[in-house]
């Protein structure tokens, strides 16, 4: 007992480490220190602690507590004066709506960084008119002036137009909304012909049954599966990935643009591609009945779903069919007797001639999935909000998309291929380790887990916060299973996600906690993710016996890709929020069933059960009593009546106000 308590007392939490690092910067005021010095002085011996220190350093830098005086060297930031704060936004770009009068013009923006309008000289409007959405760069903020001065960089178009609003969201997050003509021109020069000598260098899978399975509206098919039974009775399954780096050479104009973008961005109604359309939707896309070049992971699996052999090779394929998820799901459900009575029919289903092969893949995928969860993988299968959009970009209906067996089929084989590639390079003696981009995911922060455990107790749930990774993962999975179908499901799933660390790219492999893999990378989506292109290139180099690449170069690329991934995710969320507000504008005055999803000092947040649209019920509108915020118990309490509004409580709400510019909904409680 004594040993375990001593061990527990030595556990360093994020709060403790933040305090220690803060003290260290205070002690070294005026001097610069680096991460290595922090690690050595604070005796951070384990890799997770070192990574935590790096995260805290990044947060301190973002919050302005410290500053980077030169690459990798940091010191305590000097107090910021009003003048310096004004200077700090000079050179920044902002997105907003123009207001043009006879003698002056302003940009009105909802940015939190600049709370006043931006003055624009009339000769710097670039033809912009009142009501136009524009991108403006601040060029000056003269002393004593109330407003900064800016120049219009680009006119996006009239506010309210769907394309304009989507471009504005991209610009707001610093993401590109047009493709450079020079890059498009370079892509047009790439030939789609495959020389005979290139085919001769590859394993030929054109006669093996192969198909793609993607969303119904997808155009960039970057993965395909092949299947055939071997004489031994085992199944040969090929995970074939578009060989993008065969067409895009390192350092080319197309490669530089892809590196900068880092990822394709998926907004509500469009894809903003990482690669030019000629490559992503045509040459590299694994379209049916066309010869395509691939980088492939080939596995032999027995009837128990065990991988008995694998190889990583370059191939040429010819897809027999393009499936969408719904078609494969229908076949699986018919075979398993899962069809709803209304859907039962003897009519043949599209693609039903491949039923036997699809059911083998389904069975193998479910075995892999079961094994993954048994090993501690966390089951975050969240419901996604999807809109049906008319020709003008207006949302006409909303539906909730669940991950079903067809999605799981593809997911498990992609996970398998990514893991095999990572193990091929990383699972070697330490002296032979070569630089490689891994997809890593750290263990949950203990403080966040404790906070989450305390939070869910209000709903009658328990969570284990101590023990092995497997024990904690199993407890999280049980919680996620128990909340399914309950009013508090989305709320608790959101809280659980926030307790997790963010997955990211790094050359320092610490494994992937959420997937319970010791080695994991991204290999299967080079059309839409730059790290996958990095992996393809290094894999080619190392399989040919090449020396290790520069670690510092690839760590920098990993950091950039991780940052761009976060920006893309934020832009996607903003586009969903915009469409939710736009959708609810047509439903002002209507009443919906909702659940209280947040409690704050300024009011209640409620989420409509049918469509997951969330809005604020302002405190000022709760006029039957004076309500006080009880932070400890996550509720509002009436001072006179003692009436309580608590998280997870079911309520009826009326859509009261919709602000598209701010992407905000206000609800009113209906008694």
Buried (B, 14 or more C-beta within 10 A) or exposed (E): EEEEEEEEEEEBBBEEBBEBBBEBBEEBEEEBBBBEBBBEBBEBEEEBBBBBBBBBBEEBBEEEBBBEEEEEBBBBBEEEEEEEEBEEBBEBBBBBBBBBEEEEBBBEBBBEEBEEBBBBEEEBBBEBEEEBBBBBBBBBBEEEEEBBBBBBBBBBBBBEBBBBBBBBBBBBBEBBBEBEEEBBEBBEEBEEEBEEEBEEEBBEBBEBBBBBBBEEEBBBBBBBBBBBEEEEEBBBBBBBBBBBBBBBEEEBBBBEBBBEBBBBBBBBBBBBBBBBBBBBBBBBBBBBEBBBBBBBBBBBBEEEBBBEEBEBBBBBBBBBBBBBBEBBBBBBBBBEEEEEEEEEEEEEBEBBEBBEBBBBBBBBBBBBBEBBBEEBBBBBBBBEBBBEBEEEBBBEEBEEEEBBBBBBBBBBBBBBBBBBBBBBBBEEEEEEBBBBBBBBBBBBBBBBBBBBBEBBEBBEBEBBBEEEBEEBBBBBBBBBEBBEEBBBBBBBBBBBEEBBBEBBBBBEBBBBBBBBBBBBBBBBBBBBBBBBBBBBBBBBBBEEEEEBBEBEEBBEBBBBBBEBBBBBBBBBEBBBBBBBBBBBBEBEEEEBEBBBBBBEEEBBBBBBBEBBBBBBBBBEBBEEBEBEBBEEEBBBBBEEEEEBBBBBBEBBBBBBBBEBBEBBBBBBBEE
